[in-house]
């Protein structure tokens, strides 16, 4: 910004050139010299994936959109004001996202938009998310996965729905729910990802997360990793 004396000189020069009043000429000069507001930087893709708790590559492969694209699409539908179930239903009905992935995209979107913390449900309580990649095909993983008594220890969940090599949904002994999804990563590589929800406290969720890490390792041992 020029000093006051210099500014007056520039104002008078502009007045002679444009015929503006002193006030109008001064306002235009001040406006031109005001620092421009910095353009907000776009959130990096890696940051979105970190907030969502799932990589861009995984969600894009399974749903056809990365996190930046899902955030834009859901924002356009007013999803920030919708309940969790409404967002999942929207994804399923309007974007043809399979049930399990509709839940995963909904959770990721809610985390990105600050509607819930990682591991926390929208209405309170906590969820556990866990995944593991195995050096086998889905055709090899599924039969081992079905041998629950050999890798789940003493746990005996009730199977509610099963779609071989795609998804499974269990009801746990305490009434909580486990949703499991399978993704091929190549001819001899695949991923199992699960979400176990509705724990009352973070401590319970943390304990269950550690338990699931052990059980997924046990499944790997059954596969002969």
Rosetta blueprint (number, residue, H / E / L):
1 X L
2 X L
3 X L
4 X H
5 X H
6 X H
7 X H
8 X H
9 X H
10 X H
11 X H
12 X H
13 X H
14 X H
15 X H
16 X H
17 X H
18 X H
19 X L
20 X L
21 X L
22 X H
23 X H
24 X H
25 X H
26 X H
27 X H
28 X H
29 X H
30 X H
31 X H
32 X H
33 X H
34 X L
35 X L
36 X L
37 X L
38 X L
39 X L
40 X L
41 X L
42 X L
43 X L
44 X L
45 X H
46 X H
47 X H
48 X H
49 X H
50 X H
51 X H
52 X H
53 X L
54 X L
55 X L
56 X H
57 X H
58 X H
59 X H
60 X H
61 X H
62 X H
63 X H
64 X L
65 X L
66 X L
67 X H
68 X H
69 X H
70 X H
71 X H
72 X H
73 X H
74 X H
75 X H
76 X H
77 X L
78 X L
79 X H
80 X H
81 X H
82 X L
83 X L
84 X H
85 X H
86 X H
87 X H
88 X H
89 X H
90 X H
91 X H
92 X H
93 X H
94 X H
95 X H
96 X L
97 X L
98 X L
99 X H
100 X H
101 X H
102 X H
103 X H
104 X H
105 X H
106 X H
107 X H
108 X H
109 X H
110 X H
111 X H
112 X H
113 X L
114 X L
115 X L
116 X L
117 X L
118 X L
119 X L
120 X E
121 X L
122 X L
123 X L
124 X L
125 X L
126 X E
127 X E
128 X E
129 X E
130 X E
131 X E
132 X E
133 X E
134 X E
135 X L
136 X L
137 X L
138 X H
139 X H
140 X H
141 X H
142 X H
143 X H
144 X H
145 X H
146 X H
147 X L
148 X H
149 X H
150 X H
151 X H
152 X L
153 X L
154 X L
155 X L
156 X L
157 X L
158 X E
159 X E
160 X E
161 X E
162 X E
163 X E
164 X L
165 X L
166 X L
167 X E
168 X E
169 X E
170 X E
171 X E
172 X L
173 X L
174 X L
175 X L
176 X L
177 X E
178 X E
179 X E
180 X E
181 X E
182 X E
183 X E
184 X E
185 X E
186 X E
187 X L
188 X L
189 X E
190 X E
191 X E
192 X E
193 X E
194 X E
195 X E
196 X E
197 X E
198 X E
199 X E
200 X L
201 X L
202 X H
203 X H
204 X H
205 X H
206 X H
207 X H
208 X H
209 X H
210 X H
211 X H
212 X H
213 X H
214 X H
215 X H
216 X H
217 X H
218 X H
219 X H
220 X H
221 X H
222 X H
223 X L
224 X L
225 X L
